[in-house]
Amino acid sequence: MLFQHEHASSRLVNALGADKRFVRLEGRWFLRELAVPPTDEQLAALAWAMLPLEESKPTADLVSLVHPPLAEGDAGLYGLYLALRDSAVFENADPGQRPRWFLAGPPPGGCTTQHA
């Protein structure tokens, strides 16, 4: 019976991975259409908040740095994850199951040598 359960779980994970309606983050799945993406203003604020960070951070650790705050719960978390993946400002240091993000370039807006 255990073998059948493992086989069914494996098939389910494969089906979810092939279905573009779902997104996976740190071993959890979420329906893409329910994700609430951050605004450009929120992403810019996040980039500025990340400027002094010395190491890459997981997506969940970045949620508290976004202002104004993201949509609550998984909708905001997955929205942020999808936005980070599509942004040229942020880069994933670990493209595996546990992505960790760092700035790939200067934050949007005016950047002076004082900030560099």
KAPE-V328879 format. One record per run of one state. SS is the DSSP state (helix for helix, strand for strand, loop for the rest). FROM is the first residue (numbers start at 0). LEN is the number of residues. Records with the same first field share a line. If there is no record, write none. Layout:
SS = FROM-LEN / FROM-LEN
This chain:
loop = 0-1 / 18-3 / 25-2 / 34-5 / 50-6 / 65-7 / 86-3 / 92-7 / 103-13
helix = 1-17 / 31-3 / 39-11 / 58-7 / 72-14
strand = 21-4 / 27-4 / 56-2 / 89-3 / 99-4
